[in-house]
Amino acid sequence: MPEPRRTVVEIAVQDVAGVRVALAEGADRIELCVALGLGGLTPSAGLVRAAVEEAAQESAEVSRAGFVHVLVRPRGGGFVYDSDELDTIVADIRFAREAGAAGVVIGALNEVGRIDREAVARFVAEAGGLDVTFHRAFDTLPDPLGAADALAELGVARVLTSGGAARSIDGVDGLRALAQRVDGRLQVMAGGGVRVQDIHALIAAGVDAVHLSARESVSGAPSGPGGGDAAYDITDPITVREAVAAVRDARS
C-alpha cells in the first residue's frame, strides 16, 4: 500500500528566537517575515542570513529538508506592483537564494485582480529551483480553481490559502475543492487564523500543510511618541508544540 500523505507544519516567525522555537518544537519549516500585523513583509538581509545559519547549526538534516522559506513582499496595501517594486522583489528573491534559503513566498496581481503571470514567471525563474509558494493574494482571486491551474503551469510549488474565508476552518470546503482540483500538481497549505483544534478537520479536507503564526504579544519597554506600540510578537513554543502534536495525531 502507498504511504499516507505527510502533512507539514509551517510556522510564520519574525526573529531568530522564533526560528529556534520552531526548530526545537518540531516544525517542518518556517515562513520568515516581519510585520505580521500587516500580513507579513520581507525580512531584513541580516535576519535572513541569521535564520539560515541557525537552521544549519541546529541540524544539517533539517536545513537540507528545506526549513527556511522567506516571504518576499515589499509593502502592505494589496498585491499590484509597479516596475520598481517588481525589481525589488526580484532582487530580494535573488538575495534569499544566495543566502541559502530553501524557498521563497511570493505573489503579484495585475490591475484587474488576477494573477500577474509575467511577474510570477519572473519570480520563479529568479528563484532558480527553490520552492516557490504563492501567498494569500490567492484569497482575493475571483477564480481560485483556475488560478491554481495557472500557478501549477508556472512552476509554483504550493499555495497558501484560507479557502477564501477569514479563517481557514471557515473555508474548509474551498480547501477541499482546491485539493481535489490540483490533485498533487500543486501543494495546498491552509493558512489564516489556524488554531490547533482546527488541524484535524483541515487535514481531513486534503491539505498538504498547515500554516500558523503561533504568535503571542508581549509588552516591551516604552517606545516614546515616535517608536510605535510598545508591545511586540514572540513565537509561542506551546502553540507550536501542540500544532506539531495535532498533525502527528492526525497522521496516525
N, C-alpha and C positions, 0 to 999 in steps of 0.2 A: 504494500500500500504506500502511496506517496506520503511524505511527511506533512503534517498540518502546517499551514502558513504561519510564519513567525511574526507577530505584531511587535512593532518597535515603539519605544518610549522616547520622545524628544522633549527636551526641556529648553525653554527660552531663558537665557541668562544674560546678565548685563555687566558682569565683572568677573575677575579671576576667582574670587571666592565662590561665585555661582558655578564656575567650571569645576572647582574642587568638589562641591556638594554633588553635582550631577555625576561625576566620576565615582565618588565614594558610595553613593546610594544605588548605583547600578543602572543609570540611564544609558540608553544605547547611543544617543548623540545629543548635541545641543544646537540650538539656533543662537548664535552670538549676535547681540544687538545692543542698542541703548534706547532710551526714551520709549519704553513700553507704553507709557501713558498716551503717546501719540500713535500707537500701533506698531512702534519699533522703527528705528532708524539705523543707518550704517554706523558700526562701532569704529573707534579710532584705530589707527595703524598700530599703536602700542598695545592696545587691548587684543587685537587680532594675533599679533606675534606672541603675546604672553599666553593666550588661550591655547594656541597650537603647541607651544613649549610645555605647558602644564599637562596637556593630554599625552604628549610624547614621553614625558618623565614618569607619569603615573603608570602607563602601560603601553609598551610598543604595540601590543596586540590591539588594544582599543584604538590607538591612533591609526593603525592600518585599516581598521574596520570603518573608518570614516566618522570620527567623533565631532569635529568642529565644522559646522556649516555657518557661513557668515551672511547675515542679512545685508543686502545692498539696496538701500532706499534713501535717497538724498534728502528728502523732506517729507513732512506731512502734507495734508491738503490734497489728497487724490493721487492719481497714478498716470496722469497725462504729462509728459515731459517734453521740454524744448531741447534743442540740439546741444546746448551747453550741459544740461542735466544728463542727457544720454551719454555724452562724452565722459562725464564724471562717473556715472555708473560703470561704464566700460573700464575706466582706469581703476576703480575700486575692485572690480572683479579680477583684473589682472594682478592687483596687489594681493588679494586674498589667495589666489592661486600660487603666486610666487612665495608667499609666506608659509605655505604648506597646509592651507585649509583643505578639507575633503570635499566641500561643496559650497555653493552659493544659493541664496534665496532671492529671487528677483520677481519683477512684474512690471508691465507697462501696458497702457491702454491708448487707443487712438481717440480722436476728437469725438467720435460717435459712441464711445464707451465699449468698444470691442477690443480684443487683443491686438496690440501693435505687433504684428507678425514680423515686420522688418527689424524692430528693436529686439524682440525676443531671439530671433535668429542670430543677431549680432552678439547678444549676451551669451548664448550657448557656444558660439564659436570662440569667444574670448575665454570662456571657462575651460576650454581645452581638455575636455574629458572629465572634469569634475562633475559630481552630481549637481543637477540644477533643479531647484524647487521653485514652482510658481506660487507666489504668496496669496494672501487673501483678497487681492484685487480680483481674484476669481469670483468672489462672492457678490460682486457688483454686475456680473455679466448677464445679459438677457437670455442667453442660450448656453448654460453651463455644459450640457452634454456635448453639443457641437464644439464648444471651446476646448473640451478635454481631448477630442479627436485631433484638433489642430495642434495642441501642445504636444501630444504624443508624436505627431509628424515632425514637429520642430526639434525633437530630441530632448525635451524636458523629461526629467525622471519622475517627478511627483508633483502633486498639487496640494496645497494647504487650504482647507476649506471647512466651513461650518455647515455645509449643505445649504447655504444661503440664508440661514437663520441667525439671530443674535447670539444664540448658544448652540453648540454642536448637537446636544441632545434633542433640541427642538428641530434640528434639520436632519434627523436621522433617516427619514425617508429619502431625502435628497442624496444623502451619502450612500445609501443602499443602491439607489438608481445609478449613481455615478460609478460605483464599484462594479456593478453589473455591466455598464456600458463599456468601460475601458478594458475589463476582463484581463487584467495583468499587463496591458500595454503601458499603463501609467499607474504609479502608486497613488493611493488616496490616503491622505493624512488628515484626520479630524482635528481641528483646532478652532478655538473660540469658546471661552467660558467652560472648558472641560473640567469637570470635577471627578474625583476618584470614583464616586458612586455611579458615574455615567459610563465608565470604561467598559464594563461587560456588554452593555447594550450597543455601544459603538463598535466593538469588535464583532458582535453578532451581525451587525449591518454589513460587515465585509471590509472594513477599513484595514489598511496596511500598517498604520501608525497612529498614535495619539500624541498630541502636542499640548503641553501645559506650560504656563509661566511659573507656576508654583511660587509666586512671589508674595512676600509679606512686607507691609510698610512699617518702618521703624522711625523713631524720632532722632534727628541729628542735632548738632549744635545750631543755635540761632544763626541765620544766614544774612540778616540785615535786610534793608529795603531793596537792595539790588541783587540779592542772591537767590530769590525764589523760595519755594517751600522748604522748610527745614526737614521734612520727612523724606525718606528715600527707601528704595526697594532692596530687599535681600531675597535670596533663594532659600525657601524653607525646606530643610532636609526631610522633615517628617512627611510633607506632601509628596516629595519625590519618591521617598521610600514606599509610601502607600500606593502610589501610582504604579511603580515597578511591580510591587506585590500583586496588585489587582490584575495587571496584564499577565503575569506568570500564572495566576489562578485561573484566568480565562483560557489560557493555553492548555491547561491540564485537563 
